[in-house]
């Protein structure tokens, strides 16, 4: 599954997501909260910074574009400064705003958060001020939005509905957009608001309520995985949707389809702010499904993306690189450190994207001893990721003798993988590591000081690519050969003269 997730998230491409919903402007006013007002028992906030970001469906648009997909926005804003600012924010994200109409008689929905700073850095939300109008739009406005939606639909790979219950996604309008999408075989994904009436979403492809929204929709508390399973089936049967994804905060997510019903746990998180997690989940589901992922993979990726998002303050996007790094970090211990060269090259590409320094060394490592331990500690001190090229059994025989290696390649690799100083191991068949070095493309190539006069294999390649070669100090008297000779001497002493004569000594 580790390799499957990596392959999926790195092959998302640039599908086009048609996003319909309530577009909001989020604003953050940061200030030092240093004293109490003399006018009333309230904190005084001395403003030090203001930030703006896209909220509601706008947050989904930001997430979609951050994942490398194209986003066409369908919705409405007011004829005001907030509306102009929101459209500017979306344009800067490379979202298509040609489907957002301007309605003069209502404000752009905005949420202003006042954030107190302790010691200029510790953030704490003090107050939120909402400016909105949730009354239904005029029929002419709905007709205008629907006309734009109909024109944009054929080019879309998937449709997203982010409903914040702020009037755009009215029951009649929602039914019509699902109907139109179904006619042209487009899937519709829905993130619903807190409501007990989901009938407007009947016939959609997927619906993704959170724990509280699910509880409200089905009429019982969804406090356990078993309750989530029961609730998901009720929603699926009632709405005739292909899939229901119940997001369960610290418990991950539950996926229900006609083919599967499974719980997908998540890793424990230091939750900083849950704002925007549902938007991130919807965006990841949309982009991954549009890219050809099946439901299980899409939900697993959404689980990871949502988990990363809650560790950030406010509504923040999550990138493919962050998801890749999370997959690697989460699974490194499970999948082990030993890889074939092709898989290793893919994994190292992700480390490079994170600006990490790749260190390469190689050897037979027949019998692990103190010299090896000190050498590998030295390697780790040269960069972030240590790749160890291990001579295969056949390779050792070619450069040593027919009686070598003492331990086979699998045992040697398993012992080395237990060391914290080794991040990845790749076994190579050739007598020298040049082909492996050329594929790994290390930033630093490390060999022992004894190679100073021999000519380090791979030096020319590494240095021509801007890397460097470092020679490590050796621990005197420590080598595999000397260790094996000592072991043989001990064996000879125990075996006696008769056994030595039998061996021709």
C-alpha positions as CSV (number, residue, x, y, z in Angstrom):
1,X,0.0,0.0,0.0
2,X,3.0,2.3,0.7
3,X,4.2,2.1,-2.9
4,X,0.6,2.4,-4.2
5,X,0.0,5.6,-2.3
6,X,3.3,7.1,-3.4
7,X,2.6,6.2,-7.0
8,X,-1.0,7.7,-6.8
9,X,-0.1,11.0,-5.2
10,X,2.9,11.6,-7.6
11,X,0.7,10.9,-10.6
12,X,-2.3,13.1,-9.9
13,X,-1.6,15.2,-13.0
14,X,-3.8,18.3,-13.6
15,X,-7.4,17.2,-13.7
16,X,-10.1,19.9,-13.9
17,X,-12.3,20.3,-10.9
18,X,-15.6,22.2,-11.3
19,X,-16.2,23.6,-7.9
20,X,-19.7,24.9,-6.9
21,X,-20.4,26.4,-3.5
22,X,-20.3,29.3,-1.0
23,X,-17.1,31.3,-1.5
24,X,-16.0,33.2,1.7
25,X,-13.2,35.6,2.6
26,X,-11.3,34.7,5.7
27,X,-9.4,37.6,7.4
28,X,-7.1,37.4,10.3
29,X,-6.2,40.4,12.5
30,X,-3.1,39.7,14.6
31,X,-2.4,41.8,17.6
32,X,-0.4,41.9,20.8
33,X,-2.8,41.3,23.8
34,X,-0.8,43.1,26.5
35,X,-3.4,44.9,28.7
36,X,-7.0,45.2,29.8
37,X,-9.0,48.2,28.6
38,X,-9.7,50.9,31.2
39,X,-13.2,51.3,29.5
40,X,-14.4,47.7,30.2
41,X,-13.0,44.4,31.4
42,X,-11.8,43.3,27.9
43,X,-8.4,42.8,26.3
44,X,-6.9,45.5,24.2
45,X,-5.5,44.2,20.9
46,X,-2.7,46.2,19.3
47,X,-2.8,45.3,15.6
48,X,0.5,44.1,14.2
49,X,-0.5,42.3,11.1
50,X,-3.5,41.4,8.8
51,X,-3.8,38.4,6.5
52,X,-6.5,37.3,4.1
53,X,-7.3,33.9,2.6
54,X,-10.0,32.1,0.7
55,X,-12.6,30.4,2.9
56,X,-15.5,28.1,2.3
57,X,-15.5,26.9,-1.3
58,X,-12.5,29.2,-1.8
59,X,-10.6,27.1,0.6
60,X,-11.3,24.0,-1.5
61,X,-10.1,25.9,-4.6
62,X,-6.9,26.8,-2.8
63,X,-6.4,23.1,-1.8
64,X,-7.2,21.9,-5.3
65,X,-4.7,24.2,-7.0
66,X,-2.0,23.4,-4.4
67,X,-2.3,19.8,-5.4
68,X,-1.6,20.7,-9.0
69,X,-5.1,20.5,-10.4
70,X,-7.2,23.1,-12.2
71,X,-10.1,24.6,-10.5
72,X,-13.1,26.3,-12.1
73,X,-15.1,28.2,-9.5
74,X,-18.9,28.6,-9.6
75,X,-20.6,30.9,-7.1
76,X,-21.3,34.5,-6.1
77,X,-19.8,37.4,-4.2
78,X,-21.1,40.8,-3.3
79,X,-20.2,44.1,-5.1
80,X,-17.8,45.2,-2.3
81,X,-14.2,45.4,-1.3
82,X,-14.3,41.9,0.2
83,X,-15.6,40.4,-3.0
84,X,-12.9,42.1,-5.1
85,X,-10.3,40.9,-2.6
86,X,-11.6,37.4,-2.6
87,X,-11.5,37.2,-6.4
88,X,-8.0,38.6,-6.4
89,X,-6.9,35.9,-3.9
90,X,-8.5,33.2,-6.1
91,X,-6.8,34.6,-9.2
92,X,-3.4,34.5,-7.5
93,X,-4.0,30.8,-6.8
94,X,-4.5,30.3,-10.6
95,X,-8.1,29.4,-10.1
96,X,-10.6,30.2,-12.9
97,X,-13.1,32.8,-11.4
98,X,-15.1,33.3,-14.6
99,X,-18.0,31.4,-13.0
100,X,-18.3,33.7,-10.0
101,X,-21.0,36.3,-10.4
102,X,-21.3,39.6,-8.6
103,X,-24.6,40.3,-6.8
104,X,-25.0,43.9,-5.8
105,X,-27.6,43.6,-3.0
106,X,-25.8,41.2,-0.6
107,X,-22.3,41.3,1.0
108,X,-19.5,38.9,0.2
109,X,-19.6,36.4,3.1
110,X,-16.6,37.1,5.3
111,X,-15.2,35.8,8.6
112,X,-12.9,38.1,10.5
113,X,-10.9,36.5,13.3
114,X,-9.1,38.5,16.0
115,X,-6.0,36.7,17.0
116,X,-4.2,37.6,20.2
117,X,-0.4,37.2,20.4
118,X,1.3,36.3,23.6
119,X,5.0,37.3,23.6
120,X,4.5,38.3,19.9
121,X,4.2,34.7,18.7
122,X,1.8,32.4,20.6
123,X,-1.5,32.6,18.8
124,X,-4.9,32.4,20.4
125,X,-8.2,33.3,18.6
126,X,-10.2,35.7,20.7
127,X,-13.2,36.5,18.6
128,X,-14.8,35.9,15.2
129,X,-16.9,38.5,13.4
130,X,-19.2,37.2,10.6
131,X,-20.7,39.3,7.8
132,X,-23.2,37.4,5.7
133,X,-26.6,37.1,4.1
134,X,-28.1,33.6,3.9
135,X,-31.5,34.5,2.3
136,X,-32.1,32.8,-1.1
137,X,-30.8,34.4,-4.2
138,X,-33.2,35.9,-6.8
139,X,-34.3,33.3,-9.5
140,X,-32.4,35.4,-12.1
141,X,-29.2,34.9,-10.1
142,X,-29.7,31.2,-9.8
143,X,-30.4,31.0,-13.5
144,X,-27.2,32.9,-14.3
145,X,-25.1,30.6,-12.1
146,X,-26.7,27.5,-13.6
147,X,-26.1,28.7,-17.1
148,X,-22.4,29.2,-16.4
149,X,-22.3,25.7,-14.7
150,X,-23.9,24.1,-17.8
151,X,-21.3,25.8,-20.0
152,X,-18.4,24.7,-17.9
153,X,-19.5,21.1,-17.2
154,X,-18.4,19.3,-20.4
155,X,-14.7,20.2,-19.8
156,X,-14.7,19.2,-16.1
157,X,-13.3,15.9,-14.9
158,X,-15.2,16.0,-11.7
159,X,-17.7,18.2,-9.9
160,X,-17.4,19.4,-6.3
161,X,-20.1,20.9,-4.1
162,X,-18.9,22.7,-1.0
163,X,-22.2,23.6,0.8
164,X,-21.8,25.9,3.8
165,X,-25.6,26.5,3.9
166,X,-25.1,30.2,2.8
167,X,-27.7,30.1,0.0
168,X,-25.8,29.3,-3.2
169,X,-26.5,25.5,-3.0
170,X,-30.3,25.8,-2.6
171,X,-32.3,22.5,-2.7
172,X,-33.7,23.1,-6.2
173,X,-30.3,24.3,-7.6
174,X,-28.4,21.4,-6.1
175,X,-30.8,18.8,-7.6
176,X,-30.5,20.4,-11.0
177,X,-26.7,20.5,-11.0
178,X,-26.5,16.8,-10.0
179,X,-29.1,16.0,-12.7
180,X,-27.1,17.8,-15.3
181,X,-23.8,16.2,-14.2
182,X,-25.4,12.7,-14.3
183,X,-26.6,13.3,-17.9
184,X,-23.0,13.8,-19.1
185,X,-21.5,11.1,-16.8
186,X,-19.7,13.4,-14.4
187,X,-19.2,12.4,-10.8
188,X,-20.4,14.8,-8.1
189,X,-18.8,15.0,-4.7
190,X,-20.5,16.8,-1.8
191,X,-19.3,18.2,1.5
192,X,-22.6,19.0,3.3
193,X,-23.3,21.5,6.1
194,X,-24.8,20.7,9.5
195,X,-28.4,19.9,8.6
196,X,-30.8,17.1,9.1
197,X,-32.0,17.2,5.5
198,X,-29.7,15.7,2.9
199,X,-32.4,15.1,0.3
200,X,-31.0,17.8,-2.1
201,X,-27.9,15.5,-2.5
202,X,-29.8,12.5,-3.8
203,X,-28.1,11.0,-6.8
204,X,-24.7,12.5,-6.1
205,X,-21.6,10.2,-6.4
206,X,-20.0,10.7,-3.0
207,X,-20.9,12.6,0.2
208,X,-18.3,13.3,2.9
209,X,-19.9,14.6,6.2
210,X,-17.9,14.8,9.4
211,X,-18.8,13.1,12.6
212,X,-21.1,15.8,13.9
213,X,-22.8,16.3,10.6
214,X,-23.3,12.6,10.2
215,X,-24.8,12.4,13.7
216,X,-27.2,15.2,12.9
217,X,-28.2,13.6,9.6
218,X,-29.0,10.1,10.9
219,X,-30.4,11.1,14.3
220,X,-28.0,9.2,16.5
221,X,-24.5,9.9,17.9
222,X,-21.7,8.7,15.8
223,X,-19.2,8.1,18.6
224,X,-17.7,4.8,17.5
225,X,-16.5,3.2,14.2
226,X,-19.5,0.8,14.4
227,X,-21.9,3.7,14.6
228,X,-20.1,5.3,11.6
229,X,-20.6,2.1,9.6
230,X,-24.3,2.0,10.4
231,X,-24.7,5.7,9.6
232,X,-22.8,5.6,6.4
233,X,-25.0,2.7,5.1
234,X,-28.2,4.6,6.1
235,X,-27.0,7.7,4.1
236,X,-25.9,5.7,1.1
237,X,-29.2,3.8,0.9
238,X,-31.3,6.9,1.4
239,X,-29.5,9.2,-1.1
240,X,-28.6,6.5,-3.6
241,X,-24.9,7.6,-3.7
242,X,-22.0,5.4,-4.7
243,X,-19.9,6.2,-1.7
244,X,-20.1,7.8,1.8
245,X,-17.0,9.0,3.6
246,X,-17.5,9.8,7.2
247,X,-14.6,11.8,8.6
248,X,-13.9,10.9,12.2
249,X,-11.3,13.4,13.3
250,X,-8.8,11.5,15.5
251,X,-10.3,8.2,14.4
252,X,-9.6,8.7,10.7
253,X,-12.4,8.0,8.3
254,X,-15.0,5.4,7.4
255,X,-15.6,4.5,3.8
256,X,-18.8,2.8,2.6
257,X,-19.5,1.7,-1.0
258,X,-21.4,-1.2,-2.5
259,X,-18.2,-3.1,-2.7
260,X,-16.5,-2.2,0.6
261,X,-17.1,-1.0,4.1
262,X,-13.9,-0.2,5.9
263,X,-12.4,2.0,8.6
264,X,-9.2,3.9,7.8
265,X,-7.4,5.0,11.0
266,X,-5.1,7.9,11.1
267,X,-1.9,8.6,13.0
268,X,-2.1,10.6,16.3
269,X,-1.8,14.4,15.7
270,X,-0.9,17.5,17.6
271,X,-4.1,19.3,16.5
272,X,-3.5,23.1,16.2
273,X,-6.6,24.1,14.3
274,X,-9.3,22.0,12.7
275,X,-10.4,24.9,10.5
276,X,-10.3,23.9,6.8
277,X,-9.8,20.1,7.4
278,X,-13.0,19.2,5.6
279,X,-12.1,21.4,2.7
280,X,-8.8,19.7,2.4
281,X,-10.5,16.3,2.5
282,X,-12.9,17.2,-0.3
283,X,-10.1,18.6,-2.5
284,X,-8.0,15.5,-2.1
285,X,-10.9,13.2,-2.8
286,X,-11.8,15.2,-5.9
287,X,-8.3,15.4,-7.4
288,X,-7.4,11.8,-6.6
289,X,-10.6,10.4,-8.0
290,X,-10.4,12.6,-11.1
291,X,-6.8,11.3,-11.5
292,X,-8.1,7.7,-11.7
293,X,-7.7,6.5,-8.1
294,X,-10.2,4.1,-6.6
295,X,-12.1,5.0,-3.5
296,X,-9.9,3.3,-0.9
297,X,-6.7,5.0,-2.2
298,X,-8.5,8.4,-2.5
299,X,-9.8,8.2,1.1
300,X,-6.4,7.2,2.4
301,X,-4.8,10.2,0.7
302,X,-7.6,12.4,2.0
303,X,-7.0,11.1,5.5
304,X,-3.3,12.0,5.3
305,X,-3.9,15.4,3.8
306,X,-6.6,16.3,6.4
307,X,-4.2,15.2,9.1
308,X,-1.5,17.5,7.9
309,X,-3.9,20.4,7.6
310,X,-5.0,20.3,11.3
311,X,-1.5,20.7,12.4
312,X,-1.4,24.1,10.8
313,X,-3.0,27.3,12.1
314,X,-6.0,28.6,10.2
315,X,-7.0,27.5,6.7
316,X,-3.8,26.3,5.1
317,X,-3.1,24.3,1.9
318,X,-1.3,21.0,1.8
319,X,1.1,20.2,-1.1
320,X,1.9,16.9,-2.8
321,X,5.4,17.1,-1.4
322,X,4.0,17.3,2.1
323,X,1.8,14.3,1.5
324,X,4.7,12.3,0.0
325,X,7.0,13.1,3.0
326,X,4.2,12.1,5.4
327,X,3.7,8.8,3.6
328,X,7.5,8.1,3.7
329,X,7.8,9.1,7.4
330,X,4.7,7.1,8.4
331,X,5.7,3.9,6.6
332,X,9.5,3.9,6.8
333,X,9.4,1.6,9.8
334,X,6.7,-0.6,8.4
335,X,8.1,-1.2,4.9
336,X,11.8,-1.4,6.1
337,X,14.9,0.2,4.7
338,X,15.8,-2.3,2.1
339,X,14.8,-1.4,-1.5
340,X,15.5,-2.3,-5.0
341,X,17.2,0.4,-7.0
342,X,14.2,1.6,-8.9
343,X,12.0,2.1,-5.8
344,X,14.9,3.7,-4.0
345,X,15.4,6.3,-6.8
346,X,11.7,7.3,-6.5
347,X,12.0,7.6,-2.7
348,X,15.1,9.7,-2.9
349,X,13.4,12.1,-5.3
350,X,11.1,13.1,-2.5
351,X,14.0,13.7,-0.1
352,X,15.6,15.9,-2.7
353,X,12.4,17.9,-3.0
354,X,12.7,18.6,0.7
355,X,16.2,19.9,0.2
356,X,17.8,17.0,2.1
357,X,21.4,15.9,1.4
358,X,21.8,12.4,0.1
359,X,25.0,10.5,1.4
360,X,26.1,7.3,-0.3
361,X,28.6,4.7,0.8
362,X,29.1,1.0,0.0
363,X,30.8,-2.1,1.1
364,X,30.5,-5.8,1.9
365,X,29.9,-5.5,5.6
366,X,30.4,-9.2,6.1
367,X,30.9,-9.2,9.9
368,X,29.7,-6.0,11.6
369,X,32.3,-4.6,14.0
370,X,33.2,-1.3,15.7
371,X,35.0,0.1,12.6
372,X,31.7,-0.2,10.7
373,X,29.7,1.5,13.4
374,X,32.1,4.4,13.6
375,X,32.3,4.7,9.8
376,X,28.5,4.8,9.5
377,X,28.2,7.4,12.2
378,X,30.7,9.5,10.2
379,X,28.5,9.0,7.1
380,X,25.4,10.2,8.9
381,X,27.3,13.3,10.0
382,X,27.8,14.3,6.3
383,X,24.1,14.8,5.4
384,X,20.5,13.9,6.1
385,X,19.9,10.6,4.4
386,X,22.4,7.7,4.3
387,X,22.1,5.2,1.5
388,X,24.2,2.1,1.8
389,X,25.1,0.1,-1.3
390,X,25.6,-3.5,-0.2
391,X,27.6,-6.0,-2.3
392,X,25.5,-9.1,-3.1
393,X,26.8,-12.5,-2.2
394,X,27.9,-13.0,-5.8
395,X,29.6,-9.6,-5.9
396,X,31.5,-10.5,-2.7
397,X,32.6,-13.8,-4.1
398,X,34.0,-12.0,-7.2
399,X,36.1,-9.6,-5.2
400,X,37.0,-11.8,-2.2
401,X,37.1,-15.6,-2.5
402,X,34.8,-18.6,-2.9
403,X,34.5,-19.0,0.9
404,X,33.1,-15.5,1.3
405,X,30.8,-13.9,2.4
406,X,30.6,-15.3,5.9
407,X,27.0,-14.0,6.2
408,X,24.6,-13.9,3.3
409,X,23.3,-10.7,1.8
410,X,19.9,-10.9,3.5
411,X,21.4,-11.4,7.0
412,X,23.9,-8.6,6.3
413,X,21.1,-6.2,5.1
414,X,18.9,-7.1,8.1
415,X,21.6,-6.3,10.6
416,X,22.5,-3.0,8.9
417,X,18.9,-2.0,8.7
418,X,18.7,-2.1,12.5
419,X,21.2,0.8,12.7
420,X,19.8,4.3,13.1
421,X,22.7,5.7,11.0
422,X,21.5,3.8,7.9
423,X,18.3,5.1,6.2
424,X,18.2,3.0,3.1
425,X,20.0,-0.1,1.8
426,X,20.2,-1.3,-1.8
427,X,22.0,-4.5,-2.8
428,X,24.0,-4.4,-6.1
429,X,25.3,-7.4,-8.1
430,X,28.3,-5.8,-9.9
431,X,31.9,-5.9,-8.4
432,X,31.8,-2.1,-8.0
433,X,29.1,0.3,-7.1
434,X,29.4,2.7,-10.1
435,X,26.1,1.9,-11.7
436,X,24.3,2.2,-8.4
437,X,26.0,5.6,-7.7
438,X,24.9,6.9,-11.1
439,X,21.3,6.0,-10.3
440,X,21.4,7.3,-6.7
441,X,23.1,10.6,-7.7
442,X,24.4,11.3,-4.1
443,X,25.4,14.7,-2.9
444,X,28.1,13.2,-0.8
445,X,30.1,10.0,-1.5
446,X,31.9,8.6,1.5
447,X,34.7,6.0,1.5
448,X,37.3,5.0,4.1
449,X,40.7,6.7,4.3
450,X,42.3,3.6,2.9
451,X,40.9,4.6,-0.5
452,X,43.0,7.7,-0.7
453,X,45.6,6.2,-3.1
454,X,43.3,3.6,-4.8
455,X,41.0,6.1,-6.6
456,X,37.5,6.3,-5.3
457,X,35.0,4.7,-7.7
458,X,32.3,7.2,-8.6
459,X,34.4,10.3,-7.7
460,X,34.3,11.7,-11.2
461,X,30.6,11.2,-11.6
462,X,29.7,12.7,-8.2
463,X,32.0,15.7,-8.5
464,X,30.9,16.4,-12.1
465,X,27.3,16.7,-10.7
466,X,28.3,19.2,-8.1
467,X,28.7,16.7,-5.2
468,X,31.7,15.9,-3.1
469,X,33.8,12.9,-2.0
470,X,34.7,12.6,1.7
471,X,37.2,10.1,3.1
472,X,36.4,8.8,6.6
473,X,39.0,8.0,9.3
474,X,39.4,4.3,10.1
475,X,39.5,2.6,13.4
476,X,42.9,0.9,13.5
477,X,42.9,-2.9,13.5
478,X,39.2,-3.2,12.8
479,X,38.2,-4.8,9.5
480,X,36.0,-7.8,8.4
481,X,39.1,-9.6,7.1
482,X,41.0,-9.3,10.4
483,X,37.8,-10.2,12.4
484,X,37.3,-13.3,10.2
485,X,41.0,-14.3,10.6
486,X,40.7,-14.0,14.4
487,X,37.6,-16.2,14.3
488,X,39.4,-18.8,12.3
489,X,42.4,-18.7,14.7
490,X,40.0,-19.3,17.6
491,X,38.4,-22.2,15.7
492,X,41.8,-23.7,14.9
493,X,42.9,-23.6,18.6
494,X,39.7,-25.4,19.6
495,X,39.9,-28.0,16.8
496,X,43.4,-29.2,17.7
497,X,46.3,-30.5,15.5
498,X,44.4,-33.5,14.1
499,X,41.6,-31.3,12.6
500,X,44.2,-28.8,11.3
501,X,46.0,-31.6,9.5
502,X,42.7,-32.8,8.0
503,X,42.2,-29.4,6.6
504,X,45.7,-29.4,5.1
505,X,47.3,-27.0,7.6
